[in-house]
Amino acid sequence: MATALDYPARLSSLVIYASTTCGDPYRHRILELRSDILQSLGPRAYARYTTLLLYPPYWINANAARLDEMEAAAARQLGDAEVQTSRLNAILAFDRRNEFKRIALPTMVLCCADDILTPAYFSREYAELIPNAGLTVRPRGGHAYAQTEPEEFNQRVLDFFLRATAKDDGHGD
């Protein structure tokens, strides 16, 4: 969003995927709990909690063994608790909703109804505040839709970029 707002000439189109418009009370509770878990229980517990935020139950059940490996790798790669908390606080502080009306790029807003980390109401707000933005809410896939349903995600995003490029070239749809 910062690039689209600060350097719009660098972009020809925009996909906003599983994102938030601001750090509302819901997000504060989730991210503060993540920070508390990291500081008090450590990286392994933080990684396990993150799994619950990223992936929907159907995907967790189908990938339990793989998730053990993914969580262990995430725990090893996680930075210092102070740095991670600073990152989470920066996410919560970002709020440029009053500027979204300036975005003139072809924009697709994409999310899943079962995303508990960035609920669909954020995507609806993006679509309302950005002129001519299109909204796609998929019924399932969680926050990590690009991983849980990669073929579907890739096809939707590719189709959007192809349509946006065709319009940009003056050839229409």
C-alpha positions in Angstrom: 0.0 0.0 0.0 2.8 2.4 0.8 4.3 1.8 -2.7 0.9 2.3 -4.4 0.4 5.6 -2.4 3.9 7.0 -2.5 5.2 5.8 -5.8 2.2 5.0 -8.0 4.1 5.4 -11.3 6.1 2.3 -10.3 3.1 0.1 -10.5 0.7 -0.8 -13.3 -1.8 -2.7 -11.2 -2.3 -3.8 -7.6 -3.4 -6.9 -5.8 -4.2 -6.5 -2.1 -4.3 -10.0 -0.6 -5.1 -10.9 3.0 -4.3 -7.4 4.3 -5.5 -5.0 6.9 -6.4 -1.3 6.6 -5.5 -0.5 10.2 -4.7 -1.8 13.6 -8.1 -2.1 15.0 -8.9 -3.6 18.5 -9.2 -7.1 17.0 -5.8 -7.0 15.4 -4.3 -5.5 18.6 -5.5 -8.5 20.6 -4.1 -11.0 18.1 -0.8 -9.4 17.6 -0.3 -8.5 21.3 -1.0 -12.2 22.1 1.6 -13.2 19.5 4.2 -11.0 21.1 3.3 -12.3 24.6 3.6 -15.9 23.4 7.0 -15.2 21.9 8.3 -13.4 25.0 6.9 -15.9 27.5 6.7 -19.3 25.8 9.4 -18.8 23.1 9.8 -19.3 19.3 8.3 -22.8 19.1 5.0 -21.8 20.8 4.9 -18.6 18.6 5.3 -20.7 15.5 2.6 -23.1 16.6 0.2 -20.2 17.3 1.0 -18.7 13.9 0.0 -21.9 12.2 -3.5 -21.6 13.8 -3.7 -18.0 12.4 -2.5 -18.8 8.9 -4.1 -22.1 8.0 -7.7 -23.2 8.2 -8.6 -26.4 10.1 -9.1 -28.5 6.9 -5.6 -27.7 5.7 -4.0 -28.2 9.1 -5.6 -31.7 9.4 -4.4 -32.7 5.9 -0.8 -31.4 6.5 -0.1 -32.1 10.2 3.3 -33.9 9.6 4.4 -31.2 7.2 3.4 -28.5 9.7 5.6 -29.9 12.4 8.6 -29.3 10.0 7.4 -25.9 8.9 6.9 -24.8 12.5 10.4 -26.0 13.6 11.9 -24.1 10.6 9.9 -20.9 11.4 11.0 -21.1 15.1 14.7 -21.4 14.0 14.3 -18.4 11.7 12.4 -16.1 14.0 14.3 -13.0 15.1 14.7 -11.6 18.5 11.5 -11.1 20.5 12.1 -7.3 20.7 12.6 -7.1 16.9 9.5 -9.2 16.2 7.4 -7.1 18.6 8.6 -4.0 16.9 7.5 -5.5 13.5 4.1 -6.3 14.9 3.7 -2.8 16.4 4.6 -1.3 13.0 1.8 -3.4 11.4 -0.6 -2.1 14.0 0.4 1.5 13.5 0.0 1.5 9.7 -3.2 3.4 8.8 -3.4 5.4 5.6 -7.1 4.8 4.8 -7.7 8.5 4.3 -5.4 8.3 1.3 -6.8 5.2 -0.4 -9.1 7.3 -2.7 -6.0 8.5 -4.5 -5.2 5.0 -5.9 -6.1 5.0 -9.6 -4.5 1.6 -10.4 -6.5 -1.4 -11.5 -6.9 -3.0 -8.1 -8.0 -6.5 -7.0 -8.7 -7.1 -3.4 -8.6 -10.8 -2.5 -9.3 -12.6 0.8 -10.9 -15.7 2.3 -14.0 -15.7 4.4 -12.2 -18.1 6.9 -9.1 -15.8 7.4 -9.0 -15.1 11.1 -5.7 -13.1 11.0 -7.0 -10.5 8.5 -10.8 -10.9 8.5 -12.7 -10.1 5.3 -14.1 -6.9 6.7 -10.7 -5.3 6.0 -10.8 -6.3 2.3 -14.4 -5.0 2.1 -13.1 -1.7 3.4 -10.3 -1.6 0.9 -12.8 -2.2 -1.9 -15.0 0.6 -0.6 -12.2 3.1 -0.2 -10.2 2.5 -3.4 -12.1 3.8 -6.5 -13.1 0.9 -8.9 -11.4 -1.8 -6.8 -12.8 -5.3 -7.4 -13.4 -7.5 -4.4 -13.1 -11.3 -4.4 -13.9 -13.2 -1.2 -13.3 -16.9 -1.4 -15.1 -19.2 1.0 -12.0 -21.0 2.2 -8.2 -20.9 2.3 -7.5 -19.0 5.4 -4.8 -16.3 5.6 -2.4 -18.4 3.7 -4.7 -18.9 0.7 -1.7 -18.8 -1.7 -0.4 -21.9 0.1 -3.6 -23.7 0.9 -5.2 -23.4 -2.5 -2.2 -22.4 -4.7 -3.7 -23.3 -8.1 -6.9 -21.4 -7.5 -5.0 -18.4 -6.0 -2.4 -18.3 -8.9 -5.1 -18.5 -11.5 -7.2 -15.7 -10.0 -4.2 -13.4 -9.6 -2.8 -14.3 -13.1 -6.2 -13.6 -14.7 -6.4 -10.2 -13.0 -3.0 -9.2 -14.1 -3.7 -10.3 -17.7 -6.9 -8.3 -17.7 -5.1 -5.3 -16.2 -2.3 -5.6 -18.7 -4.7 -5.9 -21.7 -6.6 -2.7 -20.6 -3.3 -0.9 -20.1 -2.2 -1.9 -23.6 -5.4 -0.4 -25.0 -6.6 -3.7 -26.4 -9.5 -4.1 -23.9 -10.5 -7.4 -22.3 
